[in-house]
Amino acid sequence: MTLEERFAQIDFSQFSKVKDSLLLRLKLRRRAINEEMSLDELDQVAAAGNPNIKKYPPRE
């Protein structure tokens, strides 16, 4: 077994000092995404629109 093969089998994430903080940040972000928005917030999102949407000229 070569040195590269041995390194490929090791899970280095267990040695990471930032793993737990990153996991916590991901969990908090997921929770924030899954929360329901109020009607006022939905109105604001709808009023803001999406600048990436291509606007077509009105039909006649």
Protein Blocks (a to p, Z undefined) as FASTA:
>chain_A
ZZklmmmmpcfklmpcklmmmmmmmmmmmmmmmpccdfklmmmmmmnopakbccddddZZ
